[in-house]
Amino acid sequence: MKTKKIFKKTVKYLRELSIVVIGVAITVSIGLWMNKKSNEQDLKQYLTTVKIELEENAKNCGLYSKYLQKSVRYADYLSRTDKKSLNKDTLDFYKYSTVDFQTNINYSGYGCGYMNTYLPNFTSTNAFEMFKNSGAMRQMKDKELLQSLWEAYTKLEDTKFDLNESFRIKKEEAQKELQRRSEGKPVVVPMQIFYSTDIPHSMVRRCAETSEILKETVMKLEKAL
């Protein structure tokens, strides 16, 4: 009789214990599932923000490439025209230029601004920096897409570096020319040394290539989201 009571108590205890264990397991499973969903949602939000940033960078790189094509036209004009045949009105046309990224770059109707040494800050990496510093990047399972993101932003940074270097060279040449003018020395061909190099063409190619790479990365993100 006593054995039966002990057996019943044991069965009851095991039943209650199993209920508790199952309950804990269910709670943990739900918690893990919710945490996973939360992480997936965070990752999606980060990638969406990065996509928007890349779209804007791609657009601006494309616009700036079109704007820089005016510098190429000025370089081509100088290369195909004899010094004695240079037209003052044409040189004056190429002298002035405007760049406004708030209303998109105006790349028609103005010259290339051959004395313009200001490089506008038309790119952003803030969203990607936030993504890198978050835990979301480590949870990305699509390593191929992650590599594409790194390559796109590396290309963007390389392009910014090259443009800065190009404008540094241009600024040095502009300062020398202004110095010659202040000394009363004639300047027949404005910024001739700078525009006789491949730099104007290289800047256009750089921006156009970067724009295309960023667009391709955006397309990959759109498929993944």
C-alpha angles and dihedrals in degrees: 000000000000090000091055092053091050090048092050092048090049092050090047091049093048090048092051091044092051090051090052092046092048090047092051091047091051091047092049092046092050090047092051091046092050091046090050092050090048091051091048090050091049091050091049091051092050092048091047091053091047090050092053090049092049091049090054092046091049091050094048094046089052092049093047090049089056091047092051090053086078088064088053090052090052091049090049091048091054094045095052098039126077115234092244091052097052111125117225093212090052092049090050090050091056092045098074130061144155130212121189120166092181091068094025122266115298100224100166133064096026136080126252096260093237090189093046109115097172116111110199118224099240101154134075134196099173096111093050092047090054089048092051092051093049128082090239094083092060090055095057109119094185098082092172091059091046090053090050090054092051091047092049094051092042088054089049092051092047090052092050089050093050092048091050090050091048092051090047089058091045092050092052091052092047091051091051090050093049089050091053090049092049088053090054094250115145120247108202098175114034113227091351097159095051095044093047090065128079091249097101091051092044093054091053092049092047095053094043093049092047091050091054094047091050091049090052090051091050089054090052090051092049090055091048097048 
